[in-house]
Amino acid sequence: MKTRREFLSRGVQFGLATGLGDLGFLNGLPRLSAADTALPATAVRFGPDIEPLVRLIEETPRERLLEEVGARLRRGLTYRELLTALMLAGVRNIQPRPVGFKFHAVLVVNSAHLASLASADADRWLPIFWSLDQFKSSQAADVQQGDWALSAVEASRVPPGHRARQSLVAALDAWDEAAADAAIVGLLRVAGAHEIFELLCRYGVRDFRELGHKQIYIANSFRLLEVIGWQHAEPILRSLVYALLDRVGDSNPSRSDLPADRPFRRNVTAAREIRPDWTEGRSEDAATREVLESCREGSALDTSRLTVALLNRGVTPTSVWDGLHAATGELLMRSPGIASLHATTFTNAVRYAWERVQDDELRRLLLLQNAAFLPLFRGQPRPQGVRLDSLEPESKSGAAPEDLATIFAQIGPDTLAASRNTLAWLQANPDPQPFADAARRLIFLKGRDSHDYKFSSAVFEDFRRLSPGWRDRVLAASVFNLRGTAASDNELVARSRAALVG
């Protein structure tokens, strides 16, 4: 096992090799004093083992935080402790409404962790340092927007254990925020992680508000709790339940018939029409293409109906999933932007849940909702545009390492050519990992947005779930939201290097 000294030494060597300058753009940002981020008297408190580190992250000015954390790392602070404090600082300080924008400081923590896990030793601290800086940016935005803080729970409202689940379901169904906040605390005292995960997943896909971020938050928060420990679940799940009940100004959906809620209501019934042995079946490439075509041209009703029909004719769910992932890739190529990249991260979150929940009805519902939501991410169909299933590789490309350099140089200046060259490279190279490693390194060096981490972590996880032919095409489409060598450096690597060197 490598010592921390060896780990930090390799990180320093990598930073020196980049030759980046200081992070000058931070100098123009407003500074946050401890008084600016003072914790309200009513705010939730954490245990004595983690509260001081959370306060350090909250109260240290942005321009000094990485250096302070670097000093703590040299004195023995562990990766897990830092990850825990970062997540808890986010849920205490950043309002999860809207479930996006500044709240990406919380949503991105698990994505940054996944990026760290998949990185070379020399790079592994960079995503976490980036997330620390992102938290300070979001914290400043939250202060300007009212300085929200997660308050302590109203203990008198917490239901007893034997009524907690029923109380939570009733509150979520009624969109009752105060009752749901108390009920999730009661349920945490008597139920395990898996039971609560299954219950909340039903509500994460219930409505098409917030571009799928509700289910994304469920997946990311539970995945992170597996790393930092279930003892930290209460504040995180209280924040999550509050996010799930965001109706973005709509009237109460339990007493309304709103477009965002209609696919779920239809699919609750449609899920019961699927054959009992639906998880068994044959792989069928033609079915995958049918799903892709329906997502390209059809409505939310069309795609969910097709999914039911394919499963009932004996097609395996894996072929349906191939089509859904392919549809997210094609949408990214046709309409690069916020909606299309969230089609990828939402599908990643639903697929994660689908593979882990055990309730058969919920698994059906998750698949149908994913199918129904993709046309909503797409919007109105475009009569023309690139088709992922007919994308042609560049004939002159091969599997040589220098071909990867060509691909990443083309991202930005000629991204479609980069996509064709990626397809050619992948078809010539049976192992996609060098492509993923190179892309991830460029996110570290040039990424400027939480979506860079969220998207790349999602797509580099999902490609392993796909059939080989569709895997190559989805990865080829991913270049439309990856960073190329032509993009400017983000300079935070230099700041991280300085923090680690001390």
C-alpha positions as CSV (number, residue, x, y, z in Angstrom):
1,M,0.0,0.0,0.0
2,K,1.3,3.4,-0.9
3,T,2.0,5.8,1.9
4,R,0.4,9.3,1.9
5,R,3.9,10.8,1.4
6,E,4.3,8.7,-1.8
7,F,0.8,9.7,-2.8
8,L,1.4,13.4,-2.3
9,S,4.8,13.2,-4.0
10,R,3.3,11.7,-7.1
11,G,0.6,14.4,-7.1
12,V,3.3,17.1,-6.9
13,Q,5.3,15.6,-9.8
14,F,2.1,15.6,-11.9
15,G,1.4,19.3,-11.0
16,L,4.9,20.4,-11.8
17,A,4.6,18.6,-15.2
18,T,1.5,20.7,-16.1
19,G,3.4,24.0,-15.9
20,L,0.2,25.9,-15.0
21,G,0.3,29.3,-13.3
22,D,-1.6,30.5,-10.3
23,L,-5.4,30.5,-10.2
24,G,-5.6,34.2,-11.0
25,F,-9.3,34.4,-11.7
26,L,-10.1,33.8,-8.0
27,N,-8.7,37.1,-7.1
28,G,-11.7,39.0,-8.5
29,L,-14.3,37.0,-6.6
30,P,-15.9,38.4,-3.4
31,R,-14.3,37.0,-0.2
32,L,-16.3,35.2,2.4
33,S,-15.4,35.9,6.1
34,A,-16.4,33.7,8.9
35,A,-19.2,36.2,9.8
36,D,-20.6,35.8,6.2
37,T,-21.0,32.1,6.7
38,A,-22.0,32.1,10.4
39,L,-24.2,29.2,11.3
40,P,-27.7,30.1,12.3
41,A,-28.7,29.1,15.8
42,T,-31.4,26.9,14.4
43,A,-29.2,25.0,12.0
44,V,-28.6,21.3,12.3
45,R,-25.4,20.2,14.1
46,F,-23.2,17.2,13.3
47,G,-21.3,15.0,15.7
48,P,-18.2,16.2,17.4
49,D,-16.0,14.0,15.3
50,I,-16.9,15.8,12.0
51,E,-18.4,19.2,13.0
52,P,-15.0,21.0,13.3
53,L,-13.9,19.9,9.8
54,V,-17.3,20.9,8.4
55,R,-16.9,24.3,10.0
56,L,-13.4,24.6,8.6
57,I,-14.8,24.1,5.1
58,E,-17.7,26.5,5.7
59,E,-15.7,29.3,7.3
60,T,-12.4,29.3,5.5
61,P,-12.3,31.9,2.6
62,R,-12.4,30.4,-0.8
63,E,-8.9,31.6,-1.7
64,R,-7.4,29.9,1.3
65,L,-9.5,26.7,1.5
66,L,-7.3,24.4,-0.6
67,E,-4.2,25.4,1.2
68,E,-5.9,24.8,4.6
69,V,-7.1,21.4,3.5
70,G,-3.7,20.5,2.1
71,A,-2.1,21.3,5.5
72,R,-4.6,19.1,7.2
73,L,-3.9,16.2,4.8
74,R,-0.2,16.5,5.6
75,R,-1.1,16.2,9.3
76,G,-3.2,13.0,8.8
77,L,-6.6,14.0,7.5
78,T,-8.0,11.1,5.6
79,Y,-9.8,11.1,2.2
80,R,-13.0,9.7,3.8
81,E,-13.1,12.3,6.5
82,L,-12.7,15.1,3.9
83,L,-15.3,13.6,1.6
84,T,-17.8,13.3,4.5
85,A,-17.2,16.9,5.7
86,L,-17.6,18.2,2.1
87,M,-21.0,16.5,1.6
88,L,-22.3,17.6,5.0
89,A,-21.2,21.2,4.5
90,G,-23.1,21.1,1.2
91,V,-26.4,19.8,2.6
92,R,-26.3,22.1,5.6
93,N,-25.5,25.3,3.6
94,I,-27.0,24.9,0.1
95,Q,-30.7,24.9,-0.5
96,P,-31.8,22.0,-2.6
97,R,-34.2,24.1,-4.6
98,P,-33.9,24.3,-7.4
99,V,-32.4,20.8,-7.5
100,G,-29.6,22.1,-9.7
101,F,-27.7,25.3,-10.3
102,K,-25.9,26.1,-7.1
103,F,-27.0,22.8,-5.6
104,H,-24.6,21.1,-8.0
105,A,-22.0,21.5,-5.3
106,V,-23.8,18.7,-3.5
107,L,-24.9,16.7,-6.6
108,V,-21.4,16.5,-7.9
109,V,-19.6,15.1,-4.8
110,N,-20.3,11.5,-5.6
111,S,-19.3,12.1,-9.3
112,A,-16.0,13.6,-8.1
113,H,-15.5,10.6,-5.8
114,L,-16.1,8.2,-8.7
115,A,-13.6,10.2,-10.8
116,S,-11.1,9.9,-8.0
117,L,-11.6,6.2,-7.7
118,A,-11.0,5.8,-11.5
119,S,-7.9,8.0,-11.6
120,A,-4.2,7.4,-11.5
121,D,-2.6,8.0,-8.1
122,A,-1.1,11.3,-9.2
123,D,-4.5,12.7,-10.1
124,R,-6.7,11.4,-7.3
125,W,-7.0,14.4,-5.1
126,L,-7.9,16.8,-8.0
127,P,-11.6,16.0,-8.2
128,I,-12.1,16.5,-4.5
129,F,-10.1,19.8,-4.5
130,W,-12.2,20.9,-7.4
131,S,-15.4,20.0,-5.4
132,L,-14.2,22.0,-2.4
133,D,-13.8,25.1,-4.6
134,Q,-17.2,24.5,-6.2
135,F,-18.8,24.4,-2.7
136,K,-17.3,27.8,-1.9
137,S,-18.8,29.2,-5.1
138,S,-22.2,27.8,-4.3
139,Q,-22.0,28.8,-0.7
140,A,-21.5,32.4,-1.8
141,A,-24.4,32.2,-4.2
142,D,-26.6,30.8,-1.4
143,V,-25.6,33.7,0.9
144,Q,-26.7,36.2,-1.8
145,Q,-30.0,34.4,-2.3
146,G,-31.0,34.4,1.4
147,D,-28.4,32.3,3.3
148,W,-30.5,29.2,3.7
149,A,-29.4,26.6,6.2
150,L,-30.8,23.1,7.0
151,S,-32.6,23.6,10.3
152,A,-32.8,21.1,13.2
153,V,-35.8,18.8,12.9
154,E,-39.0,19.5,14.9
155,A,-38.6,16.5,17.3
156,S,-42.3,16.7,18.4
157,R,-43.4,16.0,14.8
158,V,-41.3,12.8,14.3
159,P,-43.7,9.8,14.1
160,P,-43.0,6.7,16.2
161,G,-41.2,3.9,14.4
162,H,-44.3,1.7,13.7
163,R,-46.0,4.6,11.8
164,A,-43.0,6.2,10.2
165,R,-43.1,4.5,6.8
166,Q,-46.8,5.0,6.4
167,S,-46.4,8.7,7.5
168,L,-43.6,9.2,4.9
169,V,-45.6,7.7,2.1
170,A,-48.7,9.8,2.9
171,A,-46.6,13.0,3.2
172,L,-44.8,12.4,-0.1
173,D,-48.1,11.5,-1.9
174,A,-49.6,14.7,-0.5
175,W,-46.5,16.9,-1.2
176,D,-46.5,17.8,2.4
177,E,-43.0,19.1,3.2
178,A,-43.1,19.5,7.0
179,A,-44.7,16.1,7.5
180,A,-42.2,14.4,5.1
181,D,-39.2,16.0,6.9
182,A,-40.3,14.6,10.2
183,A,-41.3,11.2,8.8
184,I,-37.9,10.5,7.1
185,V,-36.3,11.1,10.5
186,G,-38.6,8.6,12.1
187,L,-38.1,6.0,9.4
188,L,-34.3,6.3,9.6
189,R,-34.6,5.2,13.2
190,V,-36.2,1.8,12.3
191,A,-35.4,1.1,8.6
192,G,-32.3,0.2,6.7
193,A,-30.7,1.9,3.7
194,H,-32.1,-0.5,1.2
195,E,-35.7,-0.2,2.3
196,I,-35.5,3.6,2.3
197,F,-33.7,3.6,-1.1
198,E,-36.5,1.6,-2.7
199,L,-39.2,3.8,-1.2
200,L,-37.6,7.1,-2.4
201,C,-36.8,5.8,-5.9
202,R,-40.5,5.7,-6.7
203,Y,-40.6,9.4,-6.0
204,G,-37.4,10.3,-7.7
205,V,-39.0,9.4,-11.1
206,R,-42.5,10.5,-10.2
207,D,-42.4,13.8,-12.1
208,F,-40.4,15.5,-14.8
209,R,-39.4,18.6,-12.9
210,E,-35.8,19.7,-12.4
211,L,-34.5,17.8,-15.5
212,G,-34.2,14.5,-13.7
213,H,-32.2,15.9,-10.8
214,K,-34.4,14.3,-8.2
215,Q,-33.4,10.8,-9.2
216,I,-29.9,11.9,-9.7
217,Y,-29.8,13.2,-6.2
218,I,-31.2,9.9,-4.8
219,A,-28.5,7.8,-6.6
220,N,-25.6,10.1,-5.7
221,S,-26.6,10.5,-2.1
222,F,-27.1,6.8,-1.4
223,R,-23.9,5.9,-3.2
224,L,-21.9,8.4,-1.2
225,L,-23.5,7.2,2.1
226,E,-22.1,3.7,1.2
227,V,-18.6,5.3,1.4
228,I,-18.9,7.8,4.3
229,G,-21.2,5.7,6.5
230,W,-25.0,5.5,7.2
231,Q,-24.5,7.3,10.5
232,H,-24.5,10.5,8.4
233,A,-27.8,9.7,6.6
234,E,-30.2,12.0,8.5
235,P,-29.2,15.4,7.2
236,I,-28.5,14.1,3.7
237,L,-31.9,12.4,3.5
238,R,-33.8,15.3,5.0
239,S,-32.2,17.5,2.3
240,L,-33.1,14.8,-0.3
241,V,-36.8,14.6,0.7
242,Y,-37.1,18.4,0.6
243,A,-35.7,18.3,-2.9
244,L,-38.1,15.5,-4.0
245,L,-41.1,17.7,-3.0
246,D,-40.0,20.7,-5.1
247,R,-42.8,21.5,-7.5
248,V,-41.2,24.6,-9.1
249,G,-44.2,26.9,-8.5
250,D,-46.8,24.4,-9.7
251,S,-50.0,23.9,-7.8
252,N,-50.1,20.8,-5.6
253,P,-49.7,17.9,-8.0
254,S,-51.7,15.6,-5.8
255,R,-54.7,17.8,-6.5
256,S,-53.9,18.7,-10.1
257,D,-53.3,17.1,-13.5
258,L,-50.1,18.6,-14.7
259,P,-47.9,17.5,-17.7
260,A,-44.9,16.8,-15.5
261,D,-46.9,14.1,-13.6
262,R,-48.8,12.4,-16.4
263,P,-46.2,9.8,-17.6
264,F,-45.9,8.4,-14.1
265,R,-49.7,8.1,-13.6
266,R,-50.0,6.3,-17.0
267,N,-47.0,4.0,-16.3
268,V,-48.2,2.9,-12.9
269,T,-51.0,1.1,-14.8
270,A,-48.8,0.2,-17.8
271,A,-46.3,-1.6,-15.6
272,R,-49.0,-4.1,-14.6
273,E,-49.4,-5.1,-18.3
274,I,-45.9,-6.5,-18.6
275,R,-45.5,-10.3,-18.6
276,P,-44.5,-11.8,-15.3
277,D,-41.2,-13.3,-16.6
278,W,-40.2,-10.0,-18.2
279,T,-36.6,-10.1,-16.9
280,E,-36.0,-13.1,-19.1
281,G,-35.8,-12.9,-22.9
282,R,-33.7,-12.7,-25.9
283,S,-31.2,-10.0,-27.0
284,E,-32.5,-8.3,-30.1
285,D,-30.6,-5.6,-31.9
286,A,-33.7,-4.7,-34.0
287,A,-35.5,-4.0,-30.7
288,T,-32.7,-1.6,-29.7
289,R,-33.1,0.2,-32.9
290,E,-36.9,0.5,-32.4
291,V,-36.3,2.1,-29.0
292,L,-33.8,4.5,-30.5
293,E,-36.2,5.5,-33.3
294,S,-39.1,5.9,-30.8
295,C,-37.0,8.2,-28.6
296,R,-36.0,10.1,-31.8
297,E,-39.5,10.8,-33.1
298,G,-42.0,9.6,-30.6
299,S,-43.8,11.0,-27.5
300,A,-43.5,10.0,-23.9
301,L,-46.5,7.8,-24.4
302,D,-45.0,6.2,-27.5
303,T,-41.8,5.2,-25.9
304,S,-43.4,3.7,-22.8
305,R,-45.9,1.8,-24.9
306,L,-43.1,0.4,-27.1
307,T,-41.2,-0.7,-24.0
308,V,-44.2,-2.7,-22.8
309,A,-44.7,-4.2,-26.2
310,L,-41.1,-5.3,-26.6
311,L,-40.9,-6.8,-23.2
312,N,-44.1,-8.7,-23.8
313,R,-42.8,-10.1,-27.1
314,G,-39.9,-11.7,-25.3
315,V,-37.1,-9.1,-25.7
316,T,-34.7,-8.8,-22.8
317,P,-34.6,-5.6,-20.8
318,T,-30.9,-5.3,-21.7
319,S,-31.8,-4.6,-25.4
320,V,-34.3,-1.9,-24.3
321,W,-31.6,-0.3,-22.1
322,D,-29.2,-0.4,-25.0
323,G,-31.7,1.7,-27.0
324,L,-32.2,4.2,-24.1
325,H,-28.5,4.7,-23.7
326,A,-28.1,5.1,-27.5
327,A,-30.9,7.6,-27.5
328,T,-29.1,9.8,-24.9
329,G,-26.0,9.7,-27.0
330,E,-27.8,10.7,-30.2
331,L,-29.6,13.5,-28.4
332,L,-26.2,14.8,-27.2
333,M,-25.0,14.8,-30.8
334,R,-28.1,16.5,-32.2
335,S,-28.6,19.1,-29.5
336,P,-25.5,19.5,-27.3
337,G,-26.4,21.3,-24.1
338,I,-28.0,21.1,-20.6
339,A,-31.1,19.1,-21.5
340,S,-29.2,16.4,-23.5
341,L,-26.4,15.9,-21.0
342,H,-29.0,15.5,-18.3
343,A,-30.7,12.8,-20.3
344,T,-27.4,10.9,-19.9
345,T,-27.0,11.5,-16.1
346,F,-30.7,10.8,-15.4
347,T,-30.5,7.5,-17.3
348,N,-27.3,6.6,-15.4
349,A,-29.1,7.3,-12.1
350,V,-32.2,5.3,-13.1
351,R,-30.1,2.4,-14.4
352,Y,-28.2,2.3,-11.1
353,A,-31.5,2.1,-9.2
354,W,-33.0,-0.5,-11.6
355,E,-30.0,-2.8,-11.0
356,R,-30.4,-2.6,-7.2
357,V,-34.0,-2.5,-6.2
358,Q,-35.8,-5.8,-5.6
359,D,-39.4,-4.8,-5.9
360,D,-40.6,-6.1,-9.3
361,E,-43.2,-3.4,-9.9
362,L,-40.8,-0.7,-9.1
363,R,-38.2,-2.1,-11.5
364,R,-40.8,-2.1,-14.3
365,L,-41.8,1.5,-13.4
366,L,-38.2,2.7,-13.4
367,L,-37.7,1.3,-16.9
368,L,-41.0,2.8,-18.3
369,Q,-40.3,6.2,-16.7
370,N,-36.8,6.3,-18.2
371,A,-38.3,5.6,-21.6
372,A,-41.0,8.1,-21.2
373,F,-38.7,10.9,-20.0
374,L,-36.2,10.8,-22.9
375,P,-38.6,12.5,-25.4
376,L,-39.2,15.1,-22.7
377,F,-35.5,15.8,-22.6
378,R,-35.5,16.0,-26.4
379,G,-38.4,18.3,-26.9
380,Q,-39.8,18.7,-30.4
381,P,-38.4,16.1,-32.8
382,R,-35.9,17.5,-35.4
383,P,-36.7,16.3,-39.0
384,Q,-33.0,15.9,-39.7
385,G,-29.8,15.4,-37.9
386,V,-27.0,12.9,-37.2
387,R,-28.2,9.4,-36.5
388,L,-26.2,7.4,-34.0
389,D,-27.0,4.1,-35.6
390,S,-25.7,5.2,-39.0
391,L,-22.6,7.1,-37.8
392,E,-19.7,6.0,-40.0
393,P,-16.1,5.7,-38.6
394,E,-13.3,7.5,-40.3
395,S,-11.6,5.0,-42.5
396,K,-8.0,6.2,-41.8
397,S,-8.1,5.9,-38.1
398,G,-6.6,3.0,-36.1
399,A,-5.7,2.0,-32.6
400,A,-2.4,3.8,-32.3
401,P,-1.9,6.0,-29.2
402,E,-1.3,9.0,-31.4
403,D,-4.8,8.6,-32.8
404,L,-6.2,9.5,-29.4
405,A,-4.3,12.7,-29.5
406,T,-5.9,13.5,-32.8
407,I,-9.4,12.8,-31.4
408,F,-9.0,15.1,-28.4
409,A,-7.5,17.9,-30.6
410,Q,-10.6,17.8,-32.7
411,I,-13.1,18.1,-29.9
412,G,-14.3,21.7,-30.2
413,P,-12.9,22.6,-33.6
414,D,-14.5,19.7,-35.3
415,T,-16.4,17.6,-32.8
416,L,-18.3,15.5,-35.4
417,A,-14.9,14.4,-36.9
418,A,-13.7,13.6,-33.3
419,S,-16.8,11.4,-32.9
420,R,-16.2,9.5,-36.1
421,N,-12.5,9.1,-35.2
422,T,-13.5,7.8,-31.8
423,L,-15.8,5.2,-33.3
424,A,-12.9,4.1,-35.6
425,W,-10.5,3.9,-32.7
426,L,-12.9,1.9,-30.5
427,Q,-13.7,-0.5,-33.3
428,A,-10.0,-1.1,-33.8
429,N,-9.2,-1.3,-30.0
430,P,-11.1,-3.8,-27.9
431,D,-10.3,-1.9,-24.6
432,P,-11.9,1.5,-24.3
433,Q,-10.1,2.3,-21.1
434,P,-7.3,4.4,-22.6
435,F,-9.9,6.6,-24.2
436,A,-11.8,7.0,-20.9
437,D,-8.5,7.7,-19.0
438,A,-7.5,10.4,-21.4
439,A,-10.9,12.0,-21.4
440,R,-11.0,12.0,-17.6
441,R,-7.5,13.6,-17.3
442,L,-8.7,16.4,-19.6
443,I,-11.7,17.0,-17.3
444,F,-9.3,17.5,-14.5
445,L,-7.2,19.9,-16.5
446,K,-9.9,21.8,-18.4
447,G,-13.3,21.2,-16.7
448,R,-15.1,24.3,-15.5
449,D,-18.5,23.0,-14.6
450,S,-20.1,20.4,-12.3
451,H,-21.6,18.9,-15.4
452,D,-18.1,18.0,-16.7
453,Y,-17.7,15.6,-13.7
454,K,-21.4,14.4,-13.6
455,F,-21.5,13.6,-17.3
456,S,-18.1,12.0,-17.6
457,S,-18.6,9.8,-14.4
458,A,-22.0,8.7,-15.8
459,V,-20.9,7.8,-19.3
460,F,-17.7,6.1,-18.2
461,E,-19.7,3.9,-15.9
462,D,-22.5,3.2,-18.3
463,F,-20.4,2.0,-21.2
464,R,-19.6,-1.2,-19.4
465,R,-23.3,-2.0,-19.3
466,L,-23.8,-1.8,-23.0
467,S,-23.5,-4.4,-25.8
468,P,-20.2,-3.9,-27.6
469,G,-21.5,-2.3,-30.8
470,W,-23.7,0.2,-29.0
471,R,-21.0,0.8,-26.4
472,D,-18.7,2.1,-29.1
473,R,-21.3,4.4,-30.5
474,V,-22.4,5.8,-27.2
475,L,-18.8,6.6,-26.3
476,A,-18.3,8.1,-29.8
477,A,-21.2,10.4,-29.0
478,S,-19.8,11.4,-25.6
479,V,-17.2,13.6,-27.2
480,F,-19.9,16.2,-27.7
481,N,-19.8,16.9,-23.9
482,L,-16.1,16.1,-23.2
483,R,-13.2,18.5,-23.1
484,G,-10.6,18.6,-25.8
485,T,-7.0,19.8,-25.8
486,A,-8.0,23.0,-27.6
487,A,-10.0,24.1,-24.5
488,S,-8.2,26.4,-22.1
489,D,-6.9,25.1,-18.8
490,N,-8.9,25.7,-15.7
491,E,-5.8,26.5,-13.6
492,L,-7.2,24.9,-10.5
493,V,-4.7,22.1,-10.9
494,A,-2.0,24.7,-10.1
495,R,-3.8,25.7,-7.0
496,S,-4.2,22.1,-5.9
497,R,-0.5,21.5,-6.6
498,A,0.4,24.4,-4.3
499,A,-1.9,23.1,-1.6
500,L,-0.3,19.7,-1.7
501,V,3.3,21.0,-1.8
502,G,2.7,23.3,1.2
